[in-house]
Amino acid sequence: NRLGQVDFESIKIVGHTDPTGASAANDRLSVRRAEAVKRYLVGKGVPANKIKTEGQGSRKPVVAQKECAKLAKAKKAACYQPDRRVEIEVNGATKRAAAK
């Protein structure tokens, strides 16, 4: 809804994962996560050529690993949840002029 209210130059979508699992698998998962958001936005009418996707794997966590690492499996998964995310950056956005 908010994208429909602005004109913009580009959108950057960055996928992230938690640190569990192999690094290469996390890299692939983070790219798939970003691509899923791109498909959703394109399905809502956002031009695909204005969207760039990227995967960061687990390289930019928001949770300190020491907080979660020693927890039991279920609690560890919940602790790391904030790291499993997608960040969306809209560049060159200006408020769309009202239709006449």
N, C-alpha and C positions, 0 to 999 in steps of 0.2 A: 504493500500500500504506500509506503513512504517513497519508494523509488518512482512511483507514478506521479509524485508531486514535484519531482525535480528533473532537470536535464543533467546528464553527467557524461564525462569523457570515458571512464573505464571503471571496472570493478575488479578487485583482486580478492580471491578466495583462498585462504590458507587452511589446510587441514592439519590436525595434530592428533597424537596418540599418547597413551600413557606408556611408561617405560617397560611394562611387562612384555615378554616375547622378544624375538630376534629383531635386530635393528633393520634389516632389509625388509622383513615382513611389516614392521611398523611404518617404514617409508611408503610401501605400496598401499597400506591401509589409509594413511593420511591423504594420499593422492586420491584414492577412491572416495573418501569422505568429502573432499573438496569438489570432485567431479559430480557427486550426487547433488550437492547444493546448486552447482551450475545447471544441471539438468532441470532442477526444480524451477530456478529463476527463468530459464529459457522457456519452460512450459507455461510460465506466467506472462510471457511476452517480452522479456528482456533480451535484447539482441546478443546472440552468442559471441559475435566478433568483438564485443565490448568487455568480455569476461576472460580473465586470466586465472588459472588455477595453479596451486603449488602445494606440495606436501612437505611438512617439516618433521615428520616422524615424531619421536619423543625428545627432540633437541631443545624445545622451549617449554619446559614444564611450568605449571603454575603452582603445583604442590611440591613441597620439599620431599624428596624420595625418602629421607630418614623418618618422616612422619608415617609413612605407609608400609615400608619394606618389611617390617617384622610382624605385621598383623596377619591374622588368619585369612585364608583365601577370600571368603565372602566380604569381610571387612576391608581387606586390601582393595578389592575391586571397587567398593563404594568410596574409599578414600581417594583413589586415583581418578574418580569420575570427572573432576574439573579439567583434567588434562586431555580428556577425549572431547575435543571441541573443533569448531570451525570458526575462523575469524573472517569477517567480510569488511573490506575497505572500499568505500566509494570515493572516487577521485574526480575533481573538477565539477562538483555538484553545485548547481544554481537553482534557485526556486523557479519553477515553471510559471510562465506568464499565464494569467487567467484567459480562458478562451472568450472570444468576443461574440 
